[in-house]
Amino acid sequence: MVAGSLVAAPGTNGLLGALLAALMLAIAVVDAQHYIIPNQLTGAALALALFRAGMAEPEPGWLNVLWAVLRATATALPLLLLMRAYRRWRGRDGLGLGDVKLAVVAGAWLGWVTIFAVIELAALSALGAYAVNGYLRGRPLNATAFLPFGLFLAPAIWIGWLAEALWN
């Protein structure tokens, strides 16, 4: 992932993409093992996104930072509302706050269209992996099973960044 970032976007953007790749990989591994997304990793990824927006984008400046913050907020707010609504409706968590914070990272790093594609890619990948895993183990699907969504969202964020880097 790190090498792919540097090849896809030589220079500062590629270096920042490589750091994003490393952070997203770390988040995916930790979430897969412990069902938690460390604040330190999401905070570092958010700081990199804001640095990129202000200093390293093709047209750096405060306006890009404001747009990154707007996208981050607009991405996280619906997921936060979904998290709370599900908890109220079902009486248990369905989406963790770490996943919402990771959505902030997605919004800060990615463009509007890519954000939607990344969330859809992560959700479909998670559902597909769960279904295949259940089939291979001979277990029926369980609506209350734990699924580490960050395991799927984190790599999808980097894939979205890579697609944008290759597209531009």
C-alpha positions in Angstrom: 0.0 0.0 0.0 2.8 2.4 0.9 4.7 1.6 -2.3 1.5 2.0 -4.3 0.9 5.4 -2.8 4.4 6.6 -3.8 4.0 5.3 -7.4 0.5 6.6 -7.8 1.3 10.1 -6.6 5.0 11.0 -6.6 6.0 13.8 -4.3 4.3 15.2 -1.2 0.9 13.8 -1.9 2.3 10.3 -2.4 4.2 10.5 0.8 1.1 11.6 2.7 -0.9 8.8 0.9 1.8 6.4 2.1 1.4 7.6 5.7 -2.4 7.2 5.2 -1.9 3.7 4.0 0.2 2.8 7.1 -2.4 4.3 9.4 -5.3 2.6 7.7 -3.5 -0.7 7.8 -2.8 -0.3 11.5 -6.5 0.6 12.2 -7.7 -2.4 10.2 -5.4 -4.8 12.2 -6.3 -3.4 15.6 -10.0 -3.3 14.8 -9.9 -6.9 13.6 -8.1 -8.1 16.7 -9.7 -6.0 19.4 -12.9 -4.4 18.0 -11.6 -0.9 18.7 -10.3 1.9 16.6 -7.6 3.8 18.5 -8.1 7.6 18.8 -4.4 8.1 18.3 -4.5 6.6 14.8 -7.7 8.4 13.7 -6.3 11.6 15.1 -3.0 11.2 13.2 -4.9 10.4 10.0 -7.1 13.5 10.5 -4.1 15.7 11.2 -2.5 14.5 8.0 -5.6 15.2 6.0 -5.8 18.8 7.3 -2.1 19.3 6.7 -2.6 18.0 3.2 -5.5 20.3 2.6 -3.7 23.3 3.9 -0.2 22.7 2.7 0.1 20.0 0.0 -2.9 20.0 -2.2 -2.5 21.4 -5.7 -4.0 24.6 -4.4 -3.2 24.7 -0.7 -4.8 27.1 1.6 -7.3 27.7 4.4 -10.2 27.3 2.1 -9.2 23.7 1.4 -8.9 23.1 5.1 -12.4 24.4 5.7 -13.8 22.2 2.9 -12.1 19.2 4.4 -13.7 20.0 7.8 -17.1 20.5 6.1 -16.8 17.1 4.3 -15.6 15.4 7.5 -18.6 16.8 9.5 -21.1 16.0 6.7 -19.7 12.4 6.6 -19.7 11.7 10.3 -23.0 13.4 11.2 -25.3 10.9 9.4 -23.3 7.9 10.9 -23.5 9.4 14.3 -27.3 9.8 14.0 -27.6 6.3 12.7 -25.5 5.0 15.6 -27.7 6.7 18.1 -31.0 5.8 16.4 -30.0 2.1 16.2 -29.0 2.1 19.9 -32.3 3.6 20.8 -34.3 1.3 18.6 -32.5 -2.0 19.3 -31.1 -1.2 22.8 -27.6 -2.1 21.8 -24.8 -0.7 19.7 -24.7 -1.4 16.0 -22.0 1.0 15.0 -19.2 2.2 17.2 -18.0 5.7 17.9 -14.6 4.7 16.5 -16.3 4.0 13.1 -17.9 7.4 13.2 -14.5 9.0 13.9 -13.0 7.0 11.0 -15.8 8.5 8.8 -14.4 11.9 9.8 -11.1 10.8 8.4 -12.8 9.7 5.2 -14.5 13.0 4.8 -11.3 15.0 5.4 -9.3 13.0 3.0 -11.7 12.3 0.1 -13.9 14.2 -2.3 -17.7 14.1 -2.1 -18.3 11.4 -4.6 -15.5 9.2 -3.4 -16.8 9.4 0.2 -20.0 7.7 -0.8 -18.2 5.1 -2.9 -15.9 4.3 0.0 -18.6 3.8 2.5 -20.6 1.7 0.1 -17.4 -0.4 -0.7 -16.7 -0.9 3.0 -20.3 -1.9 3.8 -20.7 -4.3 0.9 -17.2 -5.8 1.7 -18.1 -6.3 5.3 -21.4 -7.9 4.5 -19.9 -10.1 1.9 -17.0 -11.2 4.1 -19.5 -12.0 6.9 -21.7 -14.1 4.6 -18.8 -16.0 3.1 -17.2 -16.6 6.5 -20.6 -17.9 7.8 -21.0 -20.1 4.8 -17.5 -21.6 5.0 -17.9 -22.3 8.7 -21.4 -23.7 8.3 -22.9 -21.1 10.6 -26.2 -19.3 10.0 -26.2 -15.5 9.7 -26.8 -13.8 13.0 -28.2 -10.3 13.2 -26.4 -9.7 16.5 -23.0 -10.8 15.5 -20.0 -8.4 16.0 -18.4 -7.1 12.9 -15.3 -4.9 13.0 -16.4 -2.3 10.4 -13.1 -0.4 10.7 -11.4 -3.5 9.2 -13.3 -2.7 6.0 -13.7 1.1 6.2 -10.0 1.8 6.8 -8.6 0.1 3.7 -11.5 1.5 1.6 -10.5 5.0 2.6 -7.0 4.4 1.3 -8.4 2.8 -1.9 -10.6 5.9 -2.4 -7.5 8.1 -1.9 -5.6 6.0 -4.4 -8.4 6.2 -7.0 -8.5 10.0 -6.6 -4.7 10.2 -6.9 -4.7 8.1 -10.1 -7.7 10.0 -11.5 -6.0 13.4 -11.1 
